[in-house]
Amino acid sequence: MALKSRGNPAHIRIWARREETRKELSSLHWCDQVVDTAEQCAANADLVVLCPPVDVIPDLLAQIAPHLSPGTLVTDVGSTKEAICAAGESLITGQSQFIGSHPMAG
C-alpha cells in the first residue's frame, strides 16, 4: 500500500492461501493482480515478501524457490528467524537472494 500511496509504479501481485481473502484483495486499489498460486505470484517478481504464519514460511519458501527469477529478493515478516533463515539460505540459491526480515524493522 505504501508503494502505491507514494506514486511508485510497481506492479503489485498478491496471493493468499484462502480464496475468500484473494477475493477481498482483488477489490483493493493498490492491488494490481491477485493470483491463485504462490508459484504464480513469485514467478518473474523482483521482490517477494512472505507474510503467512511463521510455521508456514519454510514450506512456502520450498514451494516458490524453483519459480524465482535471477535477481529476485525474497524476505519475510515472521517474528522468529531460526527455521525461516535456515530454509531461506538453503532453498533460495543461485542468483536469487533471501534476507530474513522482521515486522518491527519498519
C-alpha positions in Angstrom: 0.0 0.0 0.0 2.8 2.4 0.8 4.4 2.0 -2.6 1.2 2.9 -4.4 0.4 5.8 -2.0 3.7 7.3 -2.8 3.2 7.1 -6.6 5.5 4.2 -7.2 4.6 2.5 -10.5 5.4 -1.0 -9.2 3.1 -3.8 -10.2 1.8 -5.4 -7.0 0.8 -9.1 -7.4 -0.7 -10.9 -4.4 -1.5 -14.4 -3.4 -3.3 -15.5 -0.3 -3.8 -19.1 0.9 -7.6 -18.6 1.3 -9.8 -18.0 -1.7 -12.1 -15.6 0.2 -9.0 -13.5 1.1 -7.9 -13.4 -2.5 -11.4 -12.1 -3.5 -11.2 -9.4 -0.9 -7.8 -8.3 -2.1 -8.8 -8.1 -5.7 -11.1 -5.1 -4.8 -8.3 -3.0 -3.2 -7.0 -0.1 -5.2 -3.3 -0.8 -4.5 -3.5 -4.4 -5.6 -2.8 -4.8 -9.3 -3.3 -8.5 -9.6 -4.4 -11.4 -7.5 -3.2 -14.9 -8.5 -4.3 -18.4 -7.5 -1.0 -19.9 -6.5 2.2 -18.9 -4.7 4.2 -20.0 -7.6 2.4 -17.6 -10.0 2.9 -14.8 -7.5 6.7 -15.4 -7.2 7.4 -16.0 -10.9 9.1 -13.1 -12.5 9.0 -11.0 -9.4 11.7 -8.6 -8.3 10.7 -8.7 -4.7 8.8 -11.4 -2.8 7.5 -10.6 0.7 6.2 -13.6 2.7 3.6 -12.8 5.4 2.0 -16.0 6.5 2.2 -17.5 9.9 5.8 -18.3 10.9 5.4 -22.1 10.7 4.2 -21.9 7.1 7.1 -19.8 5.8 9.7 -22.6 5.4 7.3 -24.8 3.3 6.3 -21.7 1.3 10.0 -21.0 0.5 10.4 -24.5 -0.8 7.3 -24.1 -2.9 8.3 -20.9 -4.6 12.1 -21.4 -4.9 12.0 -23.2 -8.2 9.9 -20.4 -9.7 12.1 -17.4 -8.8 13.9 -15.4 -11.5 17.5 -14.4 -11.3 17.9 -11.3 -9.1 14.7 -11.9 -7.1 14.9 -10.7 -3.5 12.9 -12.8 -1.0 12.1 -11.6 2.5 9.6 -12.3 5.2 7.9 -10.6 8.2 8.0 -13.6 10.5 8.9 -12.8 14.1 11.1 -15.8 14.8 14.0 -16.4 12.5 16.0 -19.6 13.0 13.9 -22.1 10.9 13.0 -19.4 8.4 16.5 -18.2 7.8 17.8 -21.8 7.6 15.2 -22.6 5.0 15.8 -19.4 3.1 19.5 -19.8 3.0 19.3 -23.4 1.8 16.4 -23.0 -0.7 16.9 -19.6 -2.2 20.2 -20.0 -4.1 21.8 -19.0 -7.3 21.2 -15.5 -8.4 18.2 -15.0 -6.1 18.7 -14.0 -2.5 16.9 -14.5 0.8 17.1 -11.8 3.5 15.2 -12.5 6.7 13.4 -9.5 8.0 11.2 -8.7 11.0 7.8 -7.0 11.3 9.3 -4.4 13.6 12.0 -3.5 11.1 9.9 -0.7 9.6 
